[in-house]
Amino acid sequence: MAVKFKIKKGDNVKVIAGDDKGKIGKVLAVYPKKSQVIVEGCKIAKKAIKPSDKNPNGGFINKEMPINISNVAKTGE
């Protein structure tokens, strides 16, 4: 069962735990079933991508990964 959270997509939040502690960013996505959020500019991972029509050489991209919702706090902005 999905749980309701006060944090919604588009909110400004501050990371209060983890490697990116202290960073402020906008919520890009919320996953209530997994209790996770994706915050802009936080928890960046380098992902390998296969060659495709869009990116013929393949390579690496930097992508935001989900953070547990308990590790972020809504800011007053």
N, C-alpha and C positions, 0 to 999 in steps of 0.2 A: 504494500500500500504506500502511495506517495504521501509525503509529509509536506505541509505548507511551510514556506520560509518567508521571512520578511525581506530577504534580498531578491531583487528581480533583475531581469536583463536591462541594462542601461544605467543601473545605479553605480555611483562612485563608492568604492570600498577601499579599505586599508588592510593590507596583509599583516596579521598580528602574530604569526608563527611560521617557522620554516626558513629556507634559504633567502627568500625575498621579503623578509620581515621589514616593515616600515614603508614599503612601496605602496603607492596609491594608484589605482587604475579603474577603468570602467569594466563592468561585467559584460562579457560577450555572449555567454550562454550559461544556463542553469540546468543541472541534471538532478531533479528532486529524488528520483528512485535510488541514485547512487550517493546522494548528499554531497554533490560536487558542483563547483562553478569554474568557469574559465575567466581569468582576469587578464585584461590587455597588458602586455609587457611583463608578465610574471610567469615563472616556471617555464622558461624557454628551453625547448629541446631541439636538437638537430636531427631532422628526419631525412632518411634517404628516400629519394623518389625515382621510380623507373622512368625511362624515356617514354614520351608520349607525343601526341601531335602538338599539345600546348607547350611542352618542354622537351624538344627533340634530343637534348644531351643528357637528360636526367640530372642527377646531382643531389645536392642537399638543400633543404629549406629549414628555416627557424620557425617553430610552431609552438604556440602556447598550449600547455597541458593542464588538465583539471586539477584543482586544489580542493581539499575538503572544506565544506562550507563553515565548519567550526573554526577554521584558521583565518577567516576574514571578518571584518566588522564594517558596518555601514558608516560612511562619513556624513557629516552634516552639510556638505556642499550641495 
